[in-house]
């Protein structure tokens, strides 16, 4: 995969995240700067992850502080969620599903030979979590909002950034 | 709970890989069913399954067991820190084991592919990777306890 194609995929995820979060929660998101990382992503708070598989293998991670996760889940569930319970995790999993569903169609229409498929998303949280995967280069962007920052990270195996 | 014929390849895969490193005493402990794929262990390696079966496998353990696995893979060299080499080694361990499982599932008539492993580790970690009923298999070895969580969303 070329760097430009990865940027295209990241941009598709950014647009979809902004659109879906605004539609489901009414929270307006603002784009930050794109950064590159290699190998691992250190995050504290809540992280959702899904794998992209096809001609190329990749991962998408959304990370956010616990308070932001609770605020987003509260808006989706239309009730105040104060504890990090399963309802918060379910809401975030569903949000990630919605964000990625549309993106995959867009990418597969544009790059037909990729034939990307998604695995179901997972979610985890902790005080200090590190996620790593061998030979992965990741492009990250932090989006800001009234409820906190959300990071969108997209990485594919073997892409030179 | 998943039919035994579908989770047996995962135990077999683990046995074969550990056997390749000259570790033969691998026992299966408790096999339990839980409503979702969750783990509160310190080290978790997640591998996705796609194609004819869609699902996830997670190998969960604590830091000591992870370091013991790395030490075994490095021919008995003492591993003190869970550093970059250790992280890469445990991912490779999960990759090899899942590769064996994929092959065994192929022999059952289910063509599957696996995604590259993702290592998720940290203290006070809680993860929920799937909302589908999951079979947790405790595998007891001289290195310590490894929990293999298998969940299959479609295809069985």
Interface residues (C-beta under 8 A of the other chain):
Chain A: X39 X40 X49 X51 X53 X57 X59 X86 X89 X90 X93 X117 X119 X120 X122 X123 X124 X125 X126 X127 X128 X129 X130 X131 X132 X133 X134 X135 X136 X157
Chain B: X36 X37 X44 X46 X48 X49 X50 X54 X56 X84 X87 X88 X91 X92 X113 X115 X116 X117 X118 X119 X120 X121 X122 X123 X124 X125 X126 X127 X128 X129 X130 X131 X132 X153
